[in-house]
């Protein structure tokens, strides 16, 4: 998986490309850990994310929880496969999707 | 590091160079001075000896000249005694003077009055008239009288002239001869102290100066003859010095000087400092050149050697260490340029080997622990499927194929009282020991709450609350649970973010039991779960599974997918299978699909068939 960061002042945009599963989730977790300082608004661009597993969901949920205390988190460009997962797991209900 | 080393090496070499140069320069200086002092001393000694020799020479010449003069005087006296007539004949007297090779002849009578003379103008001169001639008057009374006078300067020319005289033989009177003592004069001139300086040279341009009563009496430059030593450049203090050397500035040149006193003379030997240090300076230059070459060679050699022997080795070791740090424990350090590196290499290699062994050991232990964890997990699931003997209302079967790691899937089924059967399937996010602990907690919670009689939605709400409270690592679990009333076939179920199960009416086809799910357990506090109902009739079946089934990958990285699962379940071959066989069949299809690809996730399935209320 490739994580691309784009920072605009307090707004961080992360573009995820590839599979977000048990092996790659720690990578995203690390990026979030090191890049969220001073960030109040987070956007996850999942246009090129082909798969998300429960380990990936865990990291997304963690980010959602952390950002909900600030200006929130937006998940955009969710494709059908990932959306299915979000639907089945109920994530669709708790995430701000665009 | 190389630069630092070279900097220090260069500094060291420069310091060594300077120190060596200073030491040799100082030694050379001292030696040069010692040599110069020795040279001056030697020359002064020679000069002193020369003075002595000169004096002895003069004394010898004098005694020879005196003896010859007396002999001539006596011979003349004898002639006068034998032939008194010569006194009257001037020609004969002149002849005698010539033969005696003298300049003057004088003969006096018994009163000391000259009666015969050459030159003739002295006839009648009274010997008592001058102090010089008076010295001979004693001859009038002493027939054995003989006297050779000191030579004196005479006339305007200042030439030396000397008189010798004896008593007349047979009659009182004086016989005297006068002559120029040429040999004596020559000897005296040679021995003149003024010539001393010219005879001695110290080194190339050193010399000896002779002073007498503060005046220069001998020096190479006639302009300074008769001038005072002070005028020449010596100070009073220097002139009062004993025999030790000193440095004086004479006529603009600095000299090393050594003075000594001898017989009223002051001999001063001087040697220009520049000359004294010629040898030292040449040696110094030679040393500088040699040392520069030597130190340059040493610097270059040490530099190259250190580069080869130490620095390259260190770089090599560092490269290896970097690879080791990056996790390549098979890397070996092989620097063999010298013993120290061999020791270092071996030390590192054995450390890495030990580390590797320790890691392998730890890995083996972790593997063993994981195996234990897996066993515990497995043993916590209902495994014996004949655990409901005598219950013919239902048939339940479940399988779980764990992936390499300890996973977080679990299934469960248990009776609540006599009439109700609970089925659970769940999938914890993540893997490993934390996931498996979380799974155990969840499983226990769900069972306890359910057995306490709570409705499915209440069970999930309570479990969610508990899991959220004790969830620092942000784990969650997707779960599906249903409770089947065995007498009525009423099935109450609730879904927390889990894959929807497939349901088949007796004789029909499997289709997804889709309903909007609640959020995952442990994900968000206060999540509400809504239970739904379904009525089972005899022969109806429910198929529960985790995403390990639909997301099983083959070697082409294709998913087994919902579609394939549905097709497999609805295939004709599966239609008449009982639950146990069906699950094994699905597993077989999955295995056929993945074709040896690594299993990434647990594959868990649970099948339930309602057989209807037992009659009677």
Interface residues (C-beta under 8 A of the other chain):
Chain A: X21 X22 X25 X51 X53 X54 X55 X57 X58 X61 X62 X65 X87 X88 X89 X90 X91 X93 X94
Chain B: X408 X427 X428 X429 X430 X431 X474 X475 X476 X478 X496 X497 X498 X499 X500 X517 X518 X519 X520 X523 X524 X527 X547 X551 X600 X601
